[in-house]
C-alpha cells in the first residue's frame, strides 16, 4: 500500500500543489486560486477529484 506522501508525490505538479496547500497548509480554494491566478472553480474541482482519488488509493479494498 502507498503512503499519502508517495501518492501526493506521484500526482501532476498542479494537483500536488493544490492538494498540499489545501489539506496540509489549510488554505481555502479561494486563497489557492488567488495565489496561482486560476479560477476558484478549477481549484475546487481539483480538490474534489483529488480527494476522491486519494481515498480510493488509501482505503483497503
N, C-alpha and C positions, 0 to 999 in steps of 0.2 A: 504494500500500500504506500502511496506517495504522501509526503507531508505537505502541509499548507505552503510552506516556503518553497518546496520543489514545484508545486503546482503553479504558484504565482510566478516563479522564475521561468516557467515554460510558456507563459502567455505572451502574446504580442505586446510590444512596448506600451502602446496606448492603453490597452486593457490593464496591464500591470500597474501603470502609473495611476490610473483612475481608481482601481480597486484598492491599491495600497493607501492612497490618500483618503479614501472613504472609510475603509474598515480599520486600518491601523493608525491613521492620524486623526480620525474623527471629523473629517471635512465633509461639508454638505455638498450636494450636487451643484448647487448654485456657486459655492466657493470654488469648486474644482473647475467648473465651466468658465468662470471669470479668470482664473489663473491660466488656463490653457487657451482661452479665446475661442471656445467652441460652444455650440448651443447647449443649454441646460438639458433639454430633452434627450440629446445624444448621450450625455453623461448618465442620465437616469436609465436609459436603455442598456448601456454597457454595464452599469451596476446590476441591473435586474438579470441580464443574461449571464454575467459573470458569477453572480451568487448561485444561480441555478446550476451552472456547470461545475462550480467548486463543490457544491453539496453532493451532486451525483458522483463526483470523483472521490469524495472523502467518506461518504456513508457506506457502510457494508451493504453488499447486495443480497 
